[in-house]
Amino acid sequence: MKWIDAKDGLPNDSESVLLFTPYPIFGDDHTCVGNKEGLTKCTCVINKEQVPIFTHWMPLPPKPEQDS
């Protein structure tokens, strides 16, 4: 799977995805699970400019198969 730039497309409304931020908002971890709303509406102020927190996203991998 590859990271998708938010400028190139967005996930489906109800899809959970992995979000990436280039900013140290979460300390050393630059990722979290979110959705389209978080990707498009979460912003922060960097150098006195309001910018999106998340710049890239990717689909989550499928859940592991369970043995019966």
CHARMM-style PDB file with segment names, atoms N, HN, CA, C and O in Angstrom:
ATOM      1  N   MET     1       0.841  -1.182   0.000  1.00  0.00      PROA
ATOM      2  CA  MET     1       0.000   0.000   0.000  1.00  0.00      PROA
ATOM      3  C   MET     1       0.883   1.242   0.000  1.00  0.00      PROA
ATOM      4  O   MET     1       1.963   1.251   0.592  1.00  0.00      PROA
ATOM      5  N   LYS     2       0.420   2.267  -0.658  1.00  0.00      PROA
ATOM      6  HN  LYS     2      -0.457   2.260  -1.139  1.00  0.00      PROA
ATOM      7  CA  LYS     2       1.163   3.520  -0.725  1.00  0.00      PROA
ATOM      8  C   LYS     2       0.348   4.636  -0.095  1.00  0.00      PROA
ATOM      9  O   LYS     2      -0.882   4.595  -0.075  1.00  0.00      PROA
ATOM     10  N   TRP     3       1.057   5.634   0.421  1.00  0.00      PROA
ATOM     11  HN  TRP     3       2.057   5.667   0.405  1.00  0.00      PROA
ATOM     12  CA  TRP     3       0.396   6.820   0.952  1.00  0.00      PROA
ATOM     13  C   TRP     3      -0.257   7.587  -0.183  1.00  0.00      PROA
ATOM     14  O   TRP     3       0.308   7.704  -1.271  1.00  0.00      PROA
ATOM     15  N   ILE     4      -1.451   8.108   0.074  1.00  0.00      PROA
ATOM     16  HN  ILE     4      -1.910   8.012   0.958  1.00  0.00      PROA
ATOM     17  CA  ILE     4      -2.184   8.920  -0.895  1.00  0.00      PROA
ATOM     18  C   ILE     4      -2.189  10.354  -0.397  1.00  0.00      PROA
ATOM     19  O   ILE     4      -2.616  10.623   0.725  1.00  0.00      PROA
ATOM     20  N   ASP     5      -1.718  11.269  -1.222  1.00  0.00      PROA
ATOM     21  HN  ASP     5      -1.371  11.050  -2.134  1.00  0.00      PROA
ATOM     22  CA  ASP     5      -1.734  12.683  -0.869  1.00  0.00      PROA
ATOM     23  C   ASP     5      -3.192  13.136  -0.820  1.00  0.00      PROA
ATOM     24  O   ASP     5      -3.960  12.851  -1.739  1.00  0.00      PROA
ATOM     25  N   ALA     6      -3.575  13.833   0.239  1.00  0.00      PROA
ATOM     26  HN  ALA     6      -2.951  14.064   0.986  1.00  0.00      PROA
ATOM     27  CA  ALA     6      -4.959  14.292   0.393  1.00  0.00      PROA
ATOM     28  C   ALA     6      -5.382  15.192  -0.768  1.00  0.00      PROA
ATOM     29  O   ALA     6      -6.574  15.303  -1.055  1.00  0.00      PROA
ATOM     30  N   LYS     7      -4.438  15.826  -1.429  1.00  0.00      PROA
ATOM     31  HN  LYS     7      -3.469  15.736  -1.196  1.00  0.00      PROA
ATOM     32  CA  LYS     7      -4.747  16.670  -2.589  1.00  0.00      PROA
ATOM     33  C   LYS     7      -5.159  15.824  -3.794  1.00  0.00      PROA
ATOM     34  O   LYS     7      -5.823  16.317  -4.705  1.00  0.00      PROA
ATOM     35  N   ASP     8      -4.762  14.544  -3.794  1.00  0.00      PROA
ATOM     36  HN  ASP     8      -4.222  14.143  -3.053  1.00  0.00      PROA
ATOM     37  CA  ASP     8      -5.042  13.658  -4.929  1.00  0.00      PROA
ATOM     38  C   ASP     8      -6.325  12.852  -4.775  1.00  0.00      PROA
ATOM     39  O   ASP     8      -6.797  12.258  -5.744  1.00  0.00      PROA
ATOM     40  N   GLY     9      -6.893  12.821  -3.584  1.00  0.00      PROA
ATOM     41  HN  GLY     9      -6.509  13.303  -2.797  1.00  0.00      PROA
ATOM     42  CA  GLY     9      -8.122  12.073  -3.373  1.00  0.00      PROA
ATOM     43  C   GLY     9      -8.379  11.850  -1.900  1.00  0.00      PROA
ATOM     44  O   GLY     9      -7.477  11.969  -1.072  1.00  0.00      PROA
ATOM     45  N   LEU    10      -9.619  11.525  -1.583  1.00  0.00      PROA
ATOM     46  HN  LEU    10     -10.353  11.428  -2.256  1.00  0.00      PROA
ATOM     47  CA  LEU    10     -10.029  11.334  -0.194  1.00  0.00      PROA
ATOM     48  C   LEU    10     -10.687   9.963  -0.031  1.00  0.00      PROA
ATOM     49  O   LEU    10     -11.217   9.409  -0.995  1.00  0.00      PROA
ATOM     50  N   PRO    11     -10.652   9.417   1.187  1.00  0.00      PROA
ATOM     51  CA  PRO    11     -11.319   8.136   1.415  1.00  0.00      PROA
ATOM     52  C   PRO    11     -12.842   8.295   1.382  1.00  0.00      PROA
ATOM     53  O   PRO    11     -13.360   9.412   1.400  1.00  0.00      PROA
ATOM     54  N   ASN    12     -13.543   7.171   1.333  1.00  0.00      PROA
ATOM     55  HN  ASN    12     -13.123   6.265   1.318  1.00  0.00      PROA
ATOM     56  CA  ASN    12     -15.009   7.188   1.426  1.00  0.00      PROA
ATOM     57  C   ASN    12     -15.429   7.754   2.773  1.00  0.00      PROA
ATOM     58  O   ASN    12     -14.655   7.717   3.730  1.00  0.00      PROA
ATOM     59  N   ASP    13     -16.640   8.273   2.856  1.00  0.00      PROA
ATOM     60  HN  ASP    13     -17.269   8.303   2.078  1.00  0.00      PROA
ATOM     61  CA  ASP    13     -17.123   8.911   4.087  1.00  0.00      PROA
ATOM     62  C   ASP    13     -17.033   8.018   5.316  1.00  0.00      PROA
ATOM     63  O   ASP    13     -16.654   8.497   6.385  1.00  0.00      PROA
ATOM     64  N   SER    14     -17.366   6.748   5.202  1.00  0.00      PROA
ATOM     65  HN  SER    14     -17.674   6.359   4.334  1.00  0.00      PROA
ATOM     66  CA  SER    14     -17.436   5.864   6.376  1.00  0.00      PROA
ATOM     67  C   SER    14     -16.189   5.000   6.549  1.00  0.00      PROA
ATOM     68  O   SER    14     -16.155   4.141   7.431  1.00  0.00      PROA
ATOM     69  N   GLU    15     -15.164   5.215   5.722  1.00  0.00      PROA
ATOM     70  HN  GLU    15     -15.192   5.912   5.006  1.00  0.00      PROA
ATOM     71  CA  GLU    15     -13.968   4.371   5.740  1.00  0.00      PROA
ATOM     72  C   GLU    15     -12.976   4.830   6.814  1.00  0.00      PROA
ATOM     73  O   GLU    15     -12.629   6.009   6.878  1.00  0.00      PROA
ATOM     74  N   SER    16     -12.520   3.895   7.657  1.00  0.00      PROA
ATOM     75  HN  SER    16     -12.801   2.937   7.605  1.00  0.00      PROA
ATOM     76  CA  SER    16     -11.427   4.179   8.585  1.00  0.00      PROA
ATOM     77  C   SER    16     -10.123   3.998   7.838  1.00  0.00      PROA
ATOM     78  O   SER    16      -9.946   3.017   7.116  1.00  0.00      PROA
ATOM     79  N   VAL    17      -9.202   4.946   8.010  1.00  0.00      PROA
ATOM     80  HN  VAL    17      -9.345   5.743   8.597  1.00  0.00      PROA
ATOM     81  CA  VAL    17      -7.924   4.930   7.289  1.00  0.00      PROA
ATOM     82  C   VAL    17      -6.795   5.317   8.229  1.00  0.00      PROA
ATOM     83  O   VAL    17      -7.032   5.824   9.325  1.00  0.00      PROA
ATOM     84  N   LEU    18      -5.576   5.074   7.796  1.00  0.00      PROA
ATOM     85  HN  LEU    18      -5.383   4.662   6.905  1.00  0.00      PROA
ATOM     86  CA  LEU    18      -4.397   5.516   8.520  1.00  0.00      PROA
ATOM     87  C   LEU    18      -4.056   6.914   8.034  1.00  0.00      PROA
ATOM     88  O   LEU    18      -3.915   7.131   6.830  1.00  0.00      PROA
ATOM     89  N   LEU    19      -3.921   7.861   8.946  1.00  0.00      PROA
ATOM     90  HN  LEU    19      -4.035   7.685   9.923  1.00  0.00      PROA
ATOM     91  CA  LEU    19      -3.615   9.258   8.606  1.00  0.00      PROA
ATOM     92  C   LEU    19      -2.167   9.569   8.961  1.00  0.00      PROA
ATOM     93  O   LEU    19      -1.638   9.049   9.943  1.00  0.00      PROA
ATOM     94  N   PHE    20      -1.526  10.419   8.158  1.00  0.00      PROA
ATOM     95  HN  PHE    20      -1.955  10.841   7.360  1.00  0.00      PROA
ATOM     96  CA  PHE    20      -0.142  10.832   8.401  1.00  0.00      PROA
ATOM     97  C   PHE    20      -0.075  12.340   8.556  1.00  0.00      PROA
ATOM     98  O   PHE    20      -0.690  13.078   7.788  1.00  0.00      PROA
ATOM     99  N   THR    21       0.677  12.797   9.554  1.00  0.00      PROA
ATOM    100  HN  THR    21       1.177  12.196  10.178  1.00  0.00      PROA
ATOM    101  CA  THR    21       0.962  14.213   9.747  1.00  0.00      PROA
ATOM    102  C   THR    21       2.474  14.419   9.742  1.00  0.00      PROA
ATOM    103  O   THR    21       3.200  13.646  10.367  1.00  0.00      PROA
ATOM    104  N   PRO    22       2.960  15.444   9.048  1.00  0.00      PROA
ATOM    105  CA  PRO    22       4.394  15.716   9.085  1.00  0.00      PROA
ATOM    106  C   PRO    22       4.815  16.478  10.349  1.00  0.00      PROA
ATOM    107  O   PRO    22       6.004  16.696  10.582  1.00  0.00      PROA
ATOM    108  N   TYR    23       3.847  16.872  11.147  1.00  0.00      PROA
ATOM    109  HN  TYR    23       2.881  16.694  10.958  1.00  0.00      PROA
ATOM    110  CA  TYR    23       4.105  17.676  12.339  1.00  0.00      PROA
ATOM    111  C   TYR    23       4.219  16.782  13.581  1.00  0.00      PROA
ATOM    112  O   TYR    23       3.587  15.727  13.630  1.00  0.00      PROA
ATOM    113  N   PRO    24       5.013  17.183  14.588  1.00  0.00      PROA
ATOM    114  CA  PRO    24       5.216  16.359  15.792  1.00  0.00      PROA
ATOM    115  C   PRO    24       4.059  16.477  16.792  1.00  0.00      PROA
ATOM    116  O   PRO    24       4.284  16.634  17.992  1.00  0.00      PROA
ATOM    117  N   ILE    25       2.844  16.400  16.299  1.00  0.00      PROA
ATOM    118  HN  ILE    25       2.661  16.272  15.324  1.00  0.00      PROA
ATOM    119  CA  ILE    25       1.664  16.540  17.159  1.00  0.00      PROA
ATOM    120  C   ILE    25       1.547  15.379  18.139  1.00  0.00      PROA
ATOM    121  O   ILE    25       1.134  15.570  19.283  1.00  0.00      PROA
ATOM    122  N   PHE    26       1.907  14.186  17.698  1.00  0.00      PROA
ATOM    123  HN  PHE    26       2.243  14.031  16.769  1.00  0.00      PROA
ATOM    124  CA  PHE    26       1.801  12.976  18.518  1.00  0.00      PROA
ATOM    125  C   PHE    26       3.166  12.539  19.043  1.00  0.00      PROA
ATOM    126  O   PHE    26       3.356  11.359  19.337  1.00  0.00      PROA
ATOM    127  N   GLY    27       4.108  13.452  19.166  1.00  0.00      PROA
ATOM    128  HN  GLY    27       3.954  14.410  18.927  1.00  0.00      PROA
ATOM    129  CA  GLY    27       5.461  13.086  19.573  1.00  0.00      PROA
ATOM    130  C   GLY    27       6.201  12.478  18.397  1.00  0.00      PROA
ATOM    131  O   GLY    27       6.202  13.041  17.302  1.00  0.00      PROA
ATOM    132  N   ASP    28       6.831  11.332  18.616  1.00  0.00      PROA
ATOM    133  HN  ASP    28       6.830  10.875  19.505  1.00  0.00      PROA
ATOM    134  CA  ASP    28       7.592  10.676  17.548  1.00  0.00      PROA
ATOM    135  C   ASP    28       6.713   9.927  16.558  1.00  0.00      PROA
ATOM    136  O   ASP    28       7.164   9.577  15.467  1.00  0.00      PROA
ATOM    137  N   ASP    29       5.459   9.678  16.929  1.00  0.00      PROA
ATOM    138  HN  ASP    29       5.092   9.962  17.814  1.00  0.00      PROA
ATOM    139  CA  ASP    29       4.548   8.956  16.044  1.00  0.00      PROA
ATOM    140  C   ASP    29       3.815   9.961  15.165  1.00  0.00      PROA
ATOM    141  O   ASP    29       3.225  10.913  15.675  1.00  0.00      PROA
ATOM    142  N   HSD    30       3.844   9.765  13.882  1.00  0.00      PROA
ATOM    143  HN  HSD    30       4.324   8.991  13.468  1.00  0.00      PROA
ATOM    144  CA  HSD    30       3.228  10.703  12.948  1.00  0.00      PROA
ATOM    145  C   HSD    30       1.967  10.131  12.301  1.00  0.00      PROA
ATOM    146  O   HSD    30       1.505  10.642  11.281  1.00  0.00      PROA
ATOM    147  N   THR    31       1.412   9.074  12.893  1.00  0.00      PROA
ATOM    148  HN  THR    31       1.787   8.660  13.722  1.00  0.00      PROA
ATOM    149  CA  THR    31       0.237   8.439  12.302  1.00  0.00      PROA
ATOM    150  C   THR    31      -0.843   8.198  13.345  1.00  0.00      PROA
ATOM    151  O   THR    31      -0.574   8.121  14.544  1.00  0.00      PROA
ATOM    152  N   CYS    32      -2.068   8.082  12.857  1.00  0.00      PROA
ATOM    153  HN  CYS    32      -2.287   8.145  11.884  1.00  0.00      PROA
ATOM    154  CA  CYS    32      -3.192   7.676  13.695  1.00  0.00      PROA
ATOM    155  C   CYS    32      -4.296   7.163  12.782  1.00  0.00      PROA
ATOM    156  O   CYS    32      -4.282   7.418  11.577  1.00  0.00      PROA
ATOM    157  N   VAL    33      -5.242   6.447  13.350  1.00  0.00      PROA
ATOM    158  HN  VAL    33      -5.254   6.240  14.328  1.00  0.00      PROA
ATOM    159  CA  VAL    33      -6.388   5.978  12.589  1.00  0.00      PROA
ATOM    160  C   VAL    33      -7.464   7.051  12.655  1.00  0.00      PROA
ATOM    161  O   VAL    33      -7.755   7.586  13.725  1.00  0.00      PROA
ATOM    162  N   GLY    34      -8.052   7.361  11.505  1.00  0.00      PROA
ATOM    163  HN  GLY    34      -7.816   6.927  10.636  1.00  0.00      PROA
ATOM    164  CA  GLY    34      -9.088   8.378  11.435  1.00  0.00      PROA
ATOM    165  C   GLY    34      -9.989   8.134  10.249  1.00  0.00      PROA
ATOM    166  O   GLY    34     -10.132   7.003   9.783  1.00  0.00      PROA
ATOM    167  N   ASN    35     -10.593   9.196   9.766  1.00  0.00      PROA
ATOM    168  HN  ASN    35     -10.477  10.114  10.145  1.00  0.00      PROA
ATOM    169  CA  ASN    35     -11.522   9.076   8.640  1.00  0.00      PROA
ATOM    170  C   ASN    35     -11.467  10.351   7.796  1.00  0.00      PROA
ATOM    171  O   ASN    35     -10.648  11.237   8.038  1.00  0.00      PROA
ATOM    172  N   LYS    36     -12.350  10.423   6.807  1.00  0.00      PROA
ATOM    173  HN  LYS    36     -13.015   9.703   6.610  1.00  0.00      PROA
ATOM    174  CA  LYS    36     -12.364  11.565   5.895  1.00  0.00      PROA
ATOM    175  C   LYS    36     -12.580  12.877   6.649  1.00  0.00      PROA
ATOM    176  O   LYS    36     -11.951  13.885   6.327  1.00  0.00      PROA
ATOM    177  N   GLU    37     -13.451  12.874   7.634  1.00  0.00      PROA
ATOM    178  HN  GLU    37     -13.963  12.056   7.896  1.00  0.00      PROA
ATOM    179  CA  GLU    37     -13.726  14.100   8.383  1.00  0.00      PROA
ATOM    180  C   GLU    37     -12.464  14.599   9.089  1.00  0.00      PROA
ATOM    181  O   GLU    37     -12.160  15.790   9.036  1.00  0.00      PROA
ATOM    182  N   GLY    38     -11.734  13.709   9.744  1.00  0.00      PROA
ATOM    183  HN  GLY    38     -11.981  12.741   9.788  1.00  0.00      PROA
ATOM    184  CA  GLY    38     -10.492  14.109  10.400  1.00  0.00      PROA
ATOM    185  C   GLY    38      -9.457  14.611   9.420  1.00  0.00      PROA
ATOM    186  O   GLY    38      -8.721  15.557   9.699  1.00  0.00      PROA
ATOM    187  N   LEU    39      -9.409  13.970   8.273  1.00  0.00      PROA
ATOM    188  HN  LEU    39     -10.007  13.201   8.046  1.00  0.00      PROA
ATOM    189  CA  LEU    39      -8.451  14.352   7.234  1.00  0.00      PROA
ATOM    190  C   LEU    39      -8.743  15.741   6.690  1.00  0.00      PROA
ATOM    191  O   LEU    39      -7.815  16.497   6.403  1.00  0.00      PROA
ATOM    192  N   THR    40     -10.015  16.090   6.544  1.00  0.00      PROA
ATOM    193  HN  THR    40     -10.769  15.476   6.777  1.00  0.00      PROA
ATOM    194  CA  THR    40     -10.370  17.364   5.917  1.00  0.00      PROA
ATOM    195  C   THR    40     -10.614  18.503   6.902  1.00  0.00      PROA
ATOM    196  O   THR    40     -10.489  19.669   6.528  1.00  0.00      PROA
ATOM    197  N   LYS    41     -10.960  18.195   8.150  1.00  0.00      PROA
ATOM    198  HN  LYS    41     -11.061  17.247   8.454  1.00  0.00      PROA
ATOM    199  CA  LYS    41     -11.353  19.267   9.068  1.00  0.00      PROA
ATOM    200  C   LYS    41     -10.344  19.590  10.168  1.00  0.00      PROA
ATOM    201  O   LYS    41     -10.418  20.663  10.767  1.00  0.00      PROA
ATOM    202  N   CYS    42      -9.403  18.685  10.448  1.00  0.00      PROA
ATOM    203  HN  CYS    42      -9.343  17.813   9.962  1.00  0.00      PROA
ATOM    204  CA  CYS    42      -8.423  18.944  11.508  1.00  0.00      PROA
ATOM    205  C   CYS    42      -7.320  19.847  10.974  1.00  0.00      PROA
ATOM    206  O   CYS    42      -6.662  19.527   9.984  1.00  0.00      PROA
ATOM    207  N   THR    43      -7.127  20.980  11.645  1.00  0.00      PROA
ATOM    208  HN  THR    43      -7.662  21.240  12.449  1.00  0.00      PROA
ATOM    209  CA  THR    43      -6.109  21.939  11.225  1.00  0.00      PROA
ATOM    210  C   THR    43      -5.278  22.378  12.423  1.00  0.00      PROA
ATOM    211  O   THR    43      -5.653  22.147  13.573  1.00  0.00      PROA
ATOM    212  N   CYS    44      -4.157  23.007  12.142  1.00  0.00      PROA
ATOM    213  HN  CYS    44      -3.853  23.195  11.208  1.00  0.00      PROA
ATOM    214  CA  CYS    44      -3.322  23.597  13.185  1.00  0.00      PROA
ATOM    215  C   CYS    44      -2.674  24.858  12.611  1.00  0.00      PROA
ATOM    216  O   CYS    44      -2.707  25.086  11.402  1.00  0.00      PROA
ATOM    217  N   VAL    45      -2.100  25.653  13.469  1.00  0.00      PROA
ATOM    218  HN  VAL    45      -2.074  25.467  14.451  1.00  0.00      PROA
ATOM    219  CA  VAL    45      -1.435  26.883  13.028  1.00  0.00      PROA
ATOM    220  C   VAL    45       0.067  26.621  12.987  1.00  0.00      PROA
ATOM    221  O   VAL    45       0.686  26.298  14.001  1.00  0.00      PROA
ATOM    222  N   ILE    46       0.633  26.765  11.801  1.00  0.00      PROA
ATOM    223  HN  ILE    46       0.129  27.028  10.977  1.00  0.00      PROA
ATOM    224  CA  ILE    46       2.073  26.613  11.589  1.00  0.00      PROA
ATOM    225  C   ILE    46       2.563  27.893  10.920  1.00  0.00      PROA
ATOM    226  O   ILE    46       2.056  28.288   9.870  1.00  0.00      PROA
ATOM    227  N   ASN    47       3.541  28.529  11.529  1.00  0.00      PROA
ATOM    228  HN  ASN    47       3.953  28.208  12.382  1.00  0.00      PROA
ATOM    229  CA  ASN    47       4.070  29.801  10.989  1.00  0.00      PROA
ATOM    230  C   ASN    47       2.944  30.799  10.711  1.00  0.00      PROA
ATOM    231  O   ASN    47       2.907  31.436   9.658  1.00  0.00      PROA
ATOM    232  N   LYS    48       2.032  30.923  11.670  1.00  0.00      PROA
ATOM    233  HN  LYS    48       2.061  30.406  12.526  1.00  0.00      PROA
ATOM    234  CA  LYS    48       0.909  31.868  11.617  1.00  0.00      PROA
ATOM    235  C   LYS    48      -0.076  31.582  10.481  1.00  0.00      PROA
ATOM    236  O   LYS    48      -0.838  32.464  10.084  1.00  0.00      PROA
ATOM    237  N   GLU    49      -0.063  30.355   9.959  1.00  0.00      PROA
ATOM    238  HN  GLU    49       0.556  29.638  10.281  1.00  0.00      PROA
ATOM    239  CA  GLU    49      -0.977  29.980   8.886  1.00  0.00      PROA
ATOM    240  C   GLU    49      -1.759  28.724   9.288  1.00  0.00      PROA
ATOM    241  O   GLU    49      -1.177  27.765   9.795  1.00  0.00      PROA
ATOM    242  N   GLN    50      -3.062  28.731   9.064  1.00  0.00      PROA
ATOM    243  HN  GLN    50      -3.535  29.510   8.652  1.00  0.00      PROA
ATOM    244  CA  GLN    50      -3.919  27.587   9.343  1.00  0.00      PROA
ATOM    245  C   GLN    50      -3.701  26.540   8.245  1.00  0.00      PROA
ATOM    246  O   GLN    50      -3.961  26.805   7.071  1.00  0.00      PROA
ATOM    247  N   VAL    51      -3.226  25.352   8.629  1.00  0.00      PROA
ATOM    248  HN  VAL    51      -3.016  25.136   9.583  1.00  0.00      PROA
ATOM    249  CA  VAL    51      -2.932  24.301   7.652  1.00  0.00      PROA
ATOM    250  C   VAL    51      -3.573  22.988   8.098  1.00  0.00      PROA
ATOM    251  O   VAL    51      -3.814  22.796   9.290  1.00  0.00      PROA
ATOM    252  N   PRO    52      -3.851  22.085   7.164  1.00  0.00      PROA
ATOM    253  CA  PRO    52      -4.368  20.772   7.547  1.00  0.00      PROA
ATOM    254  C   PRO    52      -3.318  20.015   8.367  1.00  0.00      PROA
ATOM    255  O   PRO    52      -2.129  20.056   8.052  1.00  0.00      PROA
ATOM    256  N   ILE    53      -3.763  19.333   9.409  1.00  0.00      PROA
ATOM    257  HN  ILE    53      -4.729  19.299   9.665  1.00  0.00      PROA
ATOM    258  CA  ILE    53      -2.841  18.526  10.213  1.00  0.00      PROA
ATOM    259  C   ILE    53      -2.352  17.329   9.401  1.00  0.00      PROA
ATOM    260  O   ILE    53      -1.162  17.013   9.397  1.00  0.00      PROA
ATOM    261  N   PHE    54      -3.276  16.673   8.720  1.00  0.00      PROA
ATOM    262  HN  PHE    54      -4.243  16.930   8.723  1.00  0.00      PROA
ATOM    263  CA  PHE    54      -2.955  15.445   8.001  1.00  0.00      PROA
ATOM    264  C   PHE    54      -2.780  15.734   6.517  1.00  0.00      PROA
ATOM    265  O   PHE    54      -3.604  16.414   5.905  1.00  0.00      PROA
ATOM    266  N   THR    55      -1.706  15.214   5.948  1.00  0.00      PROA
ATOM    267  HN  THR    55      -1.038  14.661   6.445  1.00  0.00      PROA
ATOM    268  CA  THR    55      -1.392  15.470   4.543  1.00  0.00      PROA
ATOM    269  C   THR    55      -1.572  14.237   3.666  1.00  0.00      PROA
ATOM    270  O   THR    55      -1.770  14.363   2.457  1.00  0.00      PROA
ATOM    271  N   HSD    56      -1.505  13.055   4.254  1.00  0.00      PROA
ATOM    272  HN  HSD    56      -1.344  12.952   5.235  1.00  0.00      PROA
ATOM    273  CA  HSD    56      -1.584  11.806   3.499  1.00  0.00      PROA
ATOM    274  C   HSD    56      -2.422  10.778   4.262  1.00  0.00      PROA
ATOM    275  O   HSD    56      -2.628  10.888   5.470  1.00  0.00      PROA
ATOM    276  N   TRP    57      -2.898   9.777   3.516  1.00  0.00      PROA
ATOM    277  HN  TRP    57      -2.730   9.688   2.535  1.00  0.00      PROA
ATOM    278  CA  TRP    57      -3.673   8.693   4.124  1.00  0.00      PROA
ATOM    279  C   TRP    57      -3.466   7.411   3.321  1.00  0.00      PROA
ATOM    280  O   TRP    57      -2.998   7.443   2.182  1.00  0.00      PROA
ATOM    281  N   MET    58      -3.820   6.292   3.930  1.00  0.00      PROA
ATOM    282  HN  MET    58      -4.200   6.265   4.855  1.00  0.00      PROA
ATOM    283  CA  MET    58      -3.821   5.014   3.220  1.00  0.00      PROA
ATOM    284  C   MET    58      -4.873   4.103   3.847  1.00  0.00      PROA
ATOM    285  O   MET    58      -5.171   4.214   5.036  1.00  0.00      PROA
ATOM    286  N   PRO    59      -5.434   3.203   3.038  1.00  0.00      PROA
ATOM    287  CA  PRO    59      -6.417   2.269   3.588  1.00  0.00      PROA
ATOM    288  C   PRO    59      -5.778   1.397   4.668  1.00  0.00      PROA
ATOM    289  O   PRO    59      -4.579   1.122   4.629  1.00  0.00      PROA
ATOM    290  N   LEU    60      -6.581   0.973   5.616  1.00  0.00      PROA
ATOM    291  HN  LEU    60      -7.555   1.196   5.648  1.00  0.00      PROA
ATOM    292  CA  LEU    60      -6.099   0.038   6.624  1.00  0.00      PROA
ATOM    293  C   LEU    60      -5.962  -1.344   5.988  1.00  0.00      PROA
ATOM    294  O   LEU    60      -6.703  -1.677   5.063  1.00  0.00      PROA
ATOM    295  N   PRO    61      -5.024  -2.145   6.475  1.00  0.00      PROA
ATOM    296  CA  PRO    61      -4.927  -3.507   5.940  1.00  0.00      PROA
ATOM    297  C   PRO    61      -6.147  -4.317   6.371  1.00  0.00      PROA
ATOM    298  O   PRO    61      -6.848  -3.926   7.305  1.00  0.00      PROA
ATOM    299  N   PRO    62      -6.406  -5.435   5.705  1.00  0.00      PROA
ATOM    300  CA  PRO    62      -7.536  -6.262   6.119  1.00  0.00      PROA
ATOM    301  C   PRO    62      -7.287  -6.856   7.506  1.00  0.00      PROA
ATOM    302  O   PRO    62      -6.147  -7.018   7.941  1.00  0.00      PROA
ATOM    303  N   LYS    63      -8.385  -7.172   8.179  1.00  0.00      PROA
ATOM    304  HN  LYS    63      -9.311  -7.040   7.826  1.00  0.00      PROA
ATOM    305  CA  LYS    63      -8.271  -7.807   9.499  1.00  0.00      PROA
ATOM    306  C   LYS    63      -7.662  -9.195   9.349  1.00  0.00      PROA
ATOM    307  O   LYS    63      -7.820  -9.821   8.302  1.00  0.00      PROA
ATOM    308  N   PRO    64      -6.964  -9.691  10.379  1.00  0.00      PROA
ATOM    309  CA  PRO    64      -6.389 -11.028  10.285  1.00  0.00      PROA
ATOM    310  C   PRO    64      -7.499 -12.079  10.216  1.00  0.00      PROA
ATOM    311  O   PRO    64      -8.578 -11.909  10.783  1.00  0.00      PROA
ATOM    312  N   GLU    65      -7.208 -13.148   9.517  1.00  0.00      PROA
ATOM    313  HN  GLU    65      -6.332 -13.287   9.056  1.00  0.00      PROA
ATOM    314  CA  GLU    65      -8.176 -14.244   9.458  1.00  0.00      PROA
ATOM    315  C   GLU    65      -8.156 -14.979  10.780  1.00  0.00      PROA
ATOM    316  O   GLU    65      -7.101 -15.155  11.391  1.00  0.00      PROA
ATOM    317  N   GLN    66      -9.323 -15.404  11.217  1.00  0.00      PROA
ATOM    318  HN  GLN    66     -10.179 -15.261  10.721  1.00  0.00      PROA
ATOM    319  CA  GLN    66      -9.457 -16.121  12.495  1.00  0.00      PROA
ATOM    320  C   GLN    66      -9.594 -17.612  12.217  1.00  0.00      PROA
ATOM    321  O   GLN    66     -10.356 -18.015  11.338  1.00  0.00      PROA
ATOM    322  N   ASP    67      -8.862 -18.427  12.959  1.00  0.00      PROA
ATOM    323  HN  ASP    67      -8.243 -18.100  13.673  1.00  0.00      PROA
ATOM    324  CA  ASP    67      -9.030 -19.874  12.858  1.00  0.00      PROA
ATOM    325  C   ASP    67     -10.308 -20.286  13.554  1.00  0.00      PROA
ATOM    326  O   ASP    67     -10.630 -19.776  14.627  1.00  0.00      PROA
ATOM    327  N   SER    68     -11.029 -21.201  12.954  1.00  0.00      PROA
ATOM    328  HN  SER    68     -10.767 -21.615  12.083  1.00  0.00      PROA
ATOM    329  CA  SER    68     -12.293 -21.656  13.559  1.00  0.00      PROA
ATOM    330  C   SER    68     -12.082 -22.807  14.486  1.00  0.00      PROA
ATOM    331  OT1 SER    68     -13.039 -23.309  15.075  1.00  0.00      PROA
TER     332      SER     68
END
